[in-house]
Amino acid sequence: MKVRMILIAGLLVVTWGCGSRASAPAGPSPAPAPAPGGSGSPVSIPSGASFLTRAAYAPNPVVIAPGGRVTWTNNDTTSHTSTSDTGTWNSGGIAPGQSFSRAFPSAGSFAYHCAFHPGMIGVVIVQ
């Protein structure tokens, strides 16, 4: 788990350093393979997330199998939320260094955002 978080953090640093905030978003990329049934998928809220829009949750989208669980971990210096666009869930404030988990029992596409920073957007795909 620690190695995986280090790899994710390293990818974020490379992505941040190579990208430009003013550039247009890239076209859709193929969805990653879903996690095996019932297992969890980590989502990082990186440093500076309130300015990152679609990159504010990593990975985005996160793809899981029905019954899978997503765990959002706040790696930023300010609180954020994972709040369903339809009101299905709301993590409440996730303080720096804290996490929030939620299981997704059925297939679908679930858009979410940060209630404190509405420009932060993400999607959970359950397939």
N, C-alpha and C positions, 0 to 999 in steps of 0.2 A: 504494500500500500504506500509506504513512504517513497519507494523508488518511483512508483507511478505518479505521485504528486510532484516529485522533482522533475520528471520528464514533462509533465503538463506545464509546470512553471517555466521550464526551459523553452518549450514551444511558444508559450505566450511572450517571452522576452524576444525571441527571434521574430515572431509575428509583429510585435509592437515596433521593433527596431527597423523592420523592412517595410512597414506600411506607412501610409500617410492618412491622417484624419480627413483630409479634403478629397481623397480619391473616391470614385464611384464604387458602389458595392459590386463585387464580382457576381457572375451569373450563378445559378444554382449548381451545387456540387452533389454528387451522388451521396445518398444517405449511408452512414456506416451500418455495418451488420448489427442486428439487435443482440443484446446481451442474452445469454442463455436464460431460460425461464426461471423466474424467482430470484435471480441475483440482482445486486444493486449496481447502479452506475453513478460515479461521482461527477458533480458539476462544480467547477470553481468559479467564484466571483473574484476576479483578479483586482489588483491594485489599480485605482483610477477608473473603476467600473462605471461610475456615473457619467463618464464621457465616452463610453465605448459602444453604445447602442447595441447592435447585434453581436458584438464581441464581448459584451458585458457578462455573459454566462458562457463558460467553456467546458465541454463542447456545446455547440448550438447549431443544429438541433441535437438533442440527446435522443438516441433511439434505444428502446428497451422492448422486451417481450412482455405480453400480458402477465400481470402478477409481479412484475419487476418493481424495484424501488429506486428512486432518485434521491441522492443526498447532495444538497447544496451546501458548500463550505465557503464562508466569507473570508477571503484572503486580503480584503481591503482594510483601510483604516477608519471607515465609517460604516454605519449600519445600513443594511439593505433588506429587501424582502423577496420572496418568491410568491407572487400573487396571481392566481388564475384570472384570465381576462373575463371569464364567465362567472366568477365568484365561487367556483368549486372548492378552492383552498386558498388560504392566506397564512403564510408562515409567521406573520407578525415580524417585528424587527429581529434580524439575525445580526447580532453584534460581531465585531471583528474577532476572528478566531473561532466562532461558533458555527454550528451546522443545523440544518433542518432536513428531515427525510419525509418522503411520502411515497406510498405504494400506488400503483396504477393497475387496477384489476382487469380493465378491458381495453380493447384496441381503440385507437383514435389518435387525433392530433390535438394537443392541448397547449394553446398559447398562454404565455404568462409574462409578467413584467415586475418591476420594482415599484411598489406603491410610493416610495419616497422620491424615486427618480424615474418617471414614466418613460423616458427614452431608452431605458434598459429593457430589452425584450428578448424572449426566448421561446422555444417550442420543445415540448416533449412529444415524441412520436412513439406510440405503442403499437407494435405490429407482430 
